[in-house]
Amino acid sequence: MSESDNLFAPRFSIKDVTIHKKERVYKQFFAMDRYEVSYKQFSGGETKVLVREIFERDADAVAVLVWDEKTDEVALIEQFRPGALKDAESPWLIEIVAGIIDKGESCEQTAIREVKEEIGIDLKPEDLCFITSEYPSPGGISEMVTLYVAKADLSNLGNHGGLEIESEDIRVFKAKLDDAYENVMNGRIHNSVAIIAIMNLKWEKAKIVKRLQNNKN
């Protein structure tokens, strides 16, 4: 193991956590679990028993930035988000395609399904380039989101998407990658997975193109 690897290696694992009690205290569209937990400390010893409530979806999610290499355009969506009701500008956020992984689905299958449902584009597994997996807010939410860049032809992209059965009302549009990046930097795009995916494509485009080409081989 290199010095750098050692720096980033976990000092503790789940074995160093004691869950004294766990109960589901709320369940509707989302859920809330209440934990009584203690864990080992870097300074030695163990914490006192702490009470923490964790927001639960009971599933992880994927997010996909769909990109047309020929035009250097990306597919973006805009939709209402109740979590942004306090936003000074608007609770309608500009995002990328995203959705919950259904039971029995792989991340790739969910990515392909969600892109079809939200923006009407058909993808194949080899069109997907894995970017990373991240916890948007691990201080209180258990969800992990897996991010992809997907290569597609956006010439016939529509302007509306989503499933009525899920009460989705989605504005679909495309923009130059440079313009999307500019709107990340000026704060108009302030959705975490959209920020990560757009910045990754902007900075690592050559590597993403190579990985997508390797998928075809």
Residue pairs with C-beta under 8 A, 6 or more apart in sequence:
1 9
11 42
12 39
12 40
16 39
16 40
17 37
17 38
17 39
17 40
18 37
18 38
18 39
18 46
19 35
19 36
19 37
20 36
20 37
20 38
20 49
21 34
21 35
21 36
22 33
22 34
22 35
22 36
23 33
23 34
24 31
24 32
24 33
24 34
24 56
25 32
25 33
25 34
25 53
26 32
30 55
30 56
30 57
31 55
31 56
31 57
31 58
32 53
32 54
32 55
32 56
33 53
33 54
33 56
34 51
34 52
34 53
34 54
35 51
35 52
35 53
35 54
36 49
36 50
36 51
37 49
37 50
37 52
38 46
38 47
38 48
38 49
38 50
39 46
39 47
40 46
40 47
41 47
52 140
53 140
54 140
54 141
54 142
55 140
55 141
55 142
55 143
56 142
57 100
57 142
57 143
59 100
59 101
59 102
59 103
59 143
60 100
60 101
60 107
60 143
60 144
60 145
60 146
61 98
61 99
61 100
61 101
61 110
61 143
61 144
61 145
61 146
62 98
62 99
62 101
62 107
62 110
62 111
62 114
62 145
62 146
62 147
62 148
63 96
63 97
63 98
63 145
63 146
63 147
63 148
63 193
63 194
63 197
64 96
64 97
64 98
64 111
64 114
64 115
64 128
64 147
64 148
64 149
64 150
64 197
65 74
65 75
65 96
65 97
65 147
65 148
65 149
65 150
65 194
65 197
65 198
65 201
66 74
66 75
66 96
66 97
66 115
66 119
66 121
66 123
66 149
66 150
66 152
66 154
67 73
67 74
67 75
67 149
67 150
67 151
67 152
67 177
67 201
68 74
68 151
68 152
68 153
68 154
68 155
68 174
69 151
69 209
70 153
71 154
71 155
71 176
72 176
72 177
72 178
73 154
73 174
73 175
73 176
73 177
74 96
74 174
74 175
74 176
74 177
74 180
74 198
74 201
75 96
75 97
75 119
75 121
75 152
75 154
75 157
75 172
75 173
75 174
76 94
76 95
76 96
76 172
76 173
76 174
76 175
76 180
76 189
76 194
77 94
77 95
77 96
77 97
77 118
77 119
77 161
77 170
77 171
77 172
77 173
78 92
78 93
78 94
78 95
78 170
78 171
78 173
79 92
79 93
79 95
79 162
79 168
79 169
79 170
79 171
80 91
80 92
80 169
81 91
81 92
81 93
82 91
84 90
84 91
84 92
84 93
85 91
87 93
93 190
93 191
94 183
94 188
94 189
94 191
94 194
95 189
95 191
95 193
95 194
96 191
96 193
96 194
96 197
96 198
97 111
97 114
97 115
97 118
97 119
98 114
98 145
98 193
99 110
99 113
99 114
99 117
99 118
100 110
101 107
101 110
102 110
102 113
105 113
107 146
108 125
108 128
111 123
111 128
111 146
111 148
111 150
112 123
112 124
112 125
112 128
115 121
115 123
115 150
115 152
116 122
116 123
117 161
117 162
117 163
118 161
118 162
118 168
118 170
118 172
119 157
119 158
119 161
119 170
119 172
120 157
120 158
120 161
120 172
121 152
121 154
121 157
123 150
123 152
125 215
126 212
126 215
126 216
127 150
127 151
127 152
127 212
127 215
128 148
128 149
128 150
128 215
129 148
129 149
129 150
129 151
129 208
129 211
129 212
129 215
130 146
130 147
130 148
131 147
131 148
131 149
131 196
131 197
131 200
132 146
132 147
132 196
132 200
133 144
133 145
133 146
133 147
134 144
134 145
134 147
134 192
134 193
134 196
135 141
135 143
135 144
135 145
136 143
136 145
136 192
136 193
145 193
147 193
147 196
147 197
147 200
148 197
149 197
149 200
149 201
149 208
151 212
154 174
157 172
157 173
157 174
158 172
159 171
159 172
159 173
160 170
160 171
160 172
161 168
161 170
161 172
162 168
162 169
162 170
175 183
177 198
177 201
177 202
178 202
180 189
180 198
181 198
181 199
181 202
183 189
184 194
184 195
184 198
184 199
189 195
189 198
200 208
201 208
